[in-house]
Amino acid sequence: MNKTSLADVEAFLAVAECSSFVKAARELGVAQSTVSRRISNLEARLGHQLILRTTRKVALTDAGLSYAADLRDVMARLSSADARLQSGMLKAEGVLRVTMPTAFGRKFVLPRIACLSTRYPGLRFEVDLSDRYVDLLDGEYDAAIRLATPAQSGIKYDKITSFTLVLCASPAYLEQSDQLSDLTDLQNHSCLAQRTYAPLTSLTAIWKNKKITFQITPKITVSDSTALRTLTLEGAGLAVLPLYLVEQDLRTGALVNALPSLKFIEHEVFVAYLRHRKDSEKMKVFLRALSN
């Protein structure tokens, strides 16, 4: 069964409103022959004559009058549906589901979400604070904060900031441990690490003016960066931690930079989201907030 063409319906309703093929064609911006052909197609599909054509006037048949009334109702509901959808796209409203690493999210993202929540009353957030990797293609979340950029088709990545790492230890740990003046000394120390989708056991840094990559073998591995900081503060060993997480600890002396000559390469932070959702207003305001 052939489906009714929206163009055929629009041509029929235009003729019904204008009572003229010429005026209907002008209203639609098409040739008069196109209007005539579309109505003929519609009549052929329906098996009913909708319009009486004479040399003097155009009039609707009884079937045409009934059909036009039904179509006006359908088109009105279609127009209303379009308006509701466009309104939702133009307004920052609805639910935005976001997943992000725990420590980074608490320090940098949650304050921005709080501001957006106040500014846009119709916008609601569902936030997952976790250092686990979440696949956006599963459809559970709209956006994710990534500390790495795994290649994935259909996902857009926008850089929002970068951060550096520092090799930390508590003063108490260093006092009771072997000397640490060279990278080779790490093998004699208790190393701590975080287990994530971007593991911090293979590290890139600048050492003696050269870019190097080195490995650590962790004695304790945890899944959360804040837990890693806690273990380091308690003197459990050495850990490579984001500077934003331990900056205050370094300032107060609770932690120290265990190898100041070791300079880590900056890590970029991205917001990842499905490409087809980038045009929604709620996503736009979220992305703008992260870029500031």
Buried (B, 14 or more C-beta within 10 A) or exposed (E): EEEBEEBBBBBBBBBBEBEBBEBBBBBBEBEBEBBBBBBBBBBEBBEBBBBEEEEEEBEBBEBBEEBBEEBEEEBEEEEEEEEEEEEBBEBBBBEBBBBBBBBBBBBBBBEBBEEBEEEBEEBEBEBBBBBEEBEBEEEEBBBBBBBBBEEEEEBBBBEBBEBEBBBBBBEEBBEEBEEBEEBEBBEEBBBBBBBBEBEBBEBEBEBEEEEEEBEBEBBBBBEBBBBBBEBBBEBBBBBBBBBBBBBEBBEEEBBBBBBEEBBBBEBBBBBBBBEEBEEBBBBEBBBEBBEE
